[in-house]
Amino acid sequence: MNAARSRKQIKVLLVDDHAILREGVHALLAREPDILVVGEAADGQEALEQVPRLKPDVVIMDIVMPRMNGLEATRLITERHPESRVLILSMYDDHEYVVQIIQAGASGYVLKRVVTEDLVRAIREVYAGESFLYPPIAAKLIGDYLRVTKGERGDGPGEPLTAREREVLKLIADGHTNQAIAEQLGLSRKTVDSHRANAMRKLDLHDVTEVVKYALRTGMITLD
């Protein structure tokens, strides 16, 4: 490594199941002299195994991943390794995801569509002990809070979905069978059936067609 680089570099671990996205973020962060990507992981379980060895200052974490999702991984990392702060980088901007991940101990939440400067700023602020919410997410949270305080209800479910329920719902919308979902997530078929039933009950959805429509409307899946 070039000796000219800062001795106080922020050590970052990238966690996402899409290798192309990890490579892209890695390349972007490599341009910053005060940030060093020390490792990559393809899921939450792998991240949990790497954190004690790599001792990252900031873990950039996706949410929906196989084996162990980002919500569970965030909770375990912040409990076991509080010196490593977790910054969520996700495509989802809905209220349930943000609230759950903050409750799990994440220090920040940014969207995958953000420009480089925003991601870099989020990393630096989280490393400095601050919290960071990408502005549109913060605005949405405030708007949701104000609607609740005024007694209004949006188009969302009466009960928030868990991260696992949302994971299962997305895979259903993508066309996967319950058995295929069980195999991909390392769960039993009965557990997947239960998550599917709970998610559809909370959202008042009655068949796969309605699940797909909901997923498209909320940005859970896209047509590309």
C-alpha positions in Angstrom: 0.0 0.0 0.0 1.2 3.5 -0.8 2.9 5.0 2.3 1.3 8.4 1.4 -2.1 7.1 2.2 -3.5 8.2 5.5 -2.6 6.2 8.6 -6.1 6.8 9.9 -7.9 5.1 7.1 -11.4 4.0 7.7 -11.4 0.2 7.3 -14.5 -1.0 5.4 -16.1 -4.5 5.0 -18.5 -4.8 2.0 -21.4 -7.2 2.4 -23.7 -7.9 -0.5 -24.7 -11.1 -2.4 -24.1 -9.4 -5.8 -20.4 -9.6 -6.7 -20.8 -6.9 -9.4 -22.2 -4.4 -6.9 -19.4 -5.2 -4.5 -16.8 -4.6 -7.2 -18.4 -1.3 -8.2 -18.6 0.0 -4.6 -15.0 -1.2 -4.0 -13.8 0.6 -7.1 -15.5 3.8 -6.0 -14.2 3.7 -2.5 -10.7 3.0 -3.7 -10.6 6.6 -5.0 -10.8 7.9 -1.4 -7.5 8.2 0.4 -9.0 7.9 3.8 -11.1 4.8 3.1 -9.7 1.2 2.7 -11.8 -1.8 1.8 -10.3 -4.6 3.9 -12.7 -7.4 2.8 -15.9 -8.5 1.1 -18.6 -11.0 2.1 -21.5 -12.5 0.1 -24.0 -12.8 3.0 -24.5 -12.1 6.7 -23.0 -15.3 7.9 -19.8 -14.7 6.0 -19.7 -11.1 7.4 -20.1 -12.3 10.9 -17.1 -14.7 10.4 -14.9 -12.0 8.9 -15.6 -9.1 11.4 -13.4 -10.5 14.2 -10.5 -11.1 11.9 -10.7 -7.9 9.8 -11.9 -5.6 12.6 -13.6 -3.1 10.2 -14.5 0.3 11.4 -17.6 0.3 9.1 -19.5 -2.6 7.7 -21.5 -1.7 4.6 -24.4 -4.1 4.7 -27.2 -5.2 2.3 -30.4 -6.4 3.7 -31.8 -9.2 1.5 -29.2 -12.0 1.3 -29.1 -15.8 1.5 -28.2 -17.8 4.6 -28.3 -14.8 7.0 -30.0 -11.6 6.1 -28.7 -8.1 6.8 -31.1 -7.5 9.7 -29.9 -10.5 11.7 -26.3 -9.9 10.8 -26.5 -6.3 11.9 -28.0 -7.3 15.2 -25.3 -9.8 15.9 -22.4 -7.7 14.8 -23.4 -4.7 16.8 -23.9 -6.9 19.9 -20.7 -8.9 19.6 -18.4 -6.2 18.0 -19.7 -2.8 19.0 -16.5 -1.2 17.7 -17.6 -2.0 14.2 -20.4 0.3 13.0 -23.0 -0.9 10.4 -24.1 1.2 7.5 -27.0 -0.2 5.5 -26.8 0.1 1.7 -30.1 -1.1 0.3 -32.5 -0.6 -2.6 -35.5 -0.4 -0.2 -36.7 2.8 1.2 -39.9 1.8 3.0 -40.6 2.6 6.6 -40.6 -1.0 7.9 -37.1 -1.8 6.7 -35.6 1.4 8.0 -37.2 1.2 11.4 -36.3 -2.5 11.9 -32.7 -2.0 10.8 -32.2 1.0 13.1 -33.7 -1.0 16.0 -31.1 -3.8 15.2 -28.3 -1.3 15.8 -27.4 0.1 12.4 -25.8 3.6 12.5 -26.9 4.6 9.0 -29.1 3.8 6.0 -28.4 4.9 2.4 -29.9 3.8 -0.9 -28.0 1.9 -3.6 -29.0 4.6 -6.1 -27.1 7.3 -4.2 -24.2 9.2 -5.8 -20.7 8.4 -4.6 -20.3 11.6 -2.5 -23.3 10.6 -0.4 -22.1 7.1 0.3 -18.6 8.4 1.2 -20.1 11.1 3.5 -22.2 8.5 5.2 -19.1 6.3 5.8 -17.2 9.2 7.3 -20.1 10.3 9.5 -20.8 6.8 10.8 -17.1 6.2 11.5 -17.1 9.5 13.5 -19.8 8.2 15.7 -22.7 10.0 14.0 -25.8 8.6 12.5 -26.7 9.0 8.9 -30.0 8.7 7.1 -30.1 9.4 3.3 -32.3 12.6 3.2 -35.3 11.1 1.2 -35.5 8.3 3.8 -35.4 10.8 6.7 -38.1 12.8 5.0 -40.2 9.7 4.5 -39.8 8.6 8.2 -40.8 12.1 9.3 -43.8 12.1 7.0 -44.9 8.6 8.2 -44.6 9.8 11.8 -46.6 12.9 11.2 -49.4 10.8 9.5 -49.5 8.5 12.5 -49.7 11.3 15.0 -52.6 12.8 13.0 -54.4 9.4 13.0 -54.0 8.9 9.3 -53.2 5.5 7.7 -51.2 5.0 4.5 -51.3 2.2 2.0 -49.0 0.0 4.0 -49.9 -3.0 6.2 -51.5 -2.7 9.7 -48.5 -4.6 11.0 -44.9 -4.2 9.7 -43.4 -7.1 7.9 -40.3 -8.7 9.4 -37.1 -8.7 7.3 -37.6 -12.5 6.7 -41.2 -12.0 5.6 -40.2 -9.4 3.1 -37.4 -11.6 1.9 -39.8 -14.5 1.3 -42.4 -12.1 -0.3 -39.8 -10.8 -2.8 -38.8 -14.3 -3.8 -42.4 -15.2 -4.3 -42.9 -12.2 -6.5 -39.7 -13.2 -8.4 -41.5 -16.4 -9.3 -39.8 -18.9 -6.9 -41.8 -21.7 -5.3 -42.0 -22.2 -1.6 -39.7 -25.2 -1.8 -37.1 -23.3 -3.9 -37.3 -20.4 -1.3 -36.7 -22.9 1.5 -33.6 -24.3 -0.2 -32.2 -20.9 -1.0 -32.7 -19.4 2.4 -31.7 -22.6 4.3 -35.2 -22.8 5.9 -37.7 -25.6 6.2 -40.7 -25.6 3.8 -43.0 -25.2 6.8 -41.2 -22.1 8.0 -41.4 -20.5 4.5 -45.1 -21.4 4.3 -45.6 -19.6 7.7 -43.7 -16.5 6.6 -45.6 -16.4 3.3 -49.0 -16.7 5.1 -48.1 -14.0 7.7 -46.9 -11.6 5.1 -49.9 -12.0 2.9 -52.2 -11.6 5.9 -50.5 -8.4 7.1 -50.8 -6.9 3.6 -54.2 -8.3 2.9 -53.0 -10.1 -0.3 -54.8 -13.2 -1.4 -52.8 -14.7 -4.3 -49.5 -14.5 -6.2 -50.8 -12.0 -8.7 -51.6 -9.6 -5.8 -48.1 -10.2 -4.4 -46.5 -9.3 -7.7 -48.6 -6.1 -8.0 -47.6 -5.1 -4.5 -43.9 -5.9 -5.1 -43.9 -3.8 -8.3 -45.8 -0.9 -6.7 -43.4 -0.7 -3.7 -40.2 -1.2 -5.7 -39.5 -4.6 -4.2 -39.0 -5.9 -7.7 -38.7 -4.2 -11.1 -39.6 -5.2 -14.6 -36.0 -4.9 -15.9 
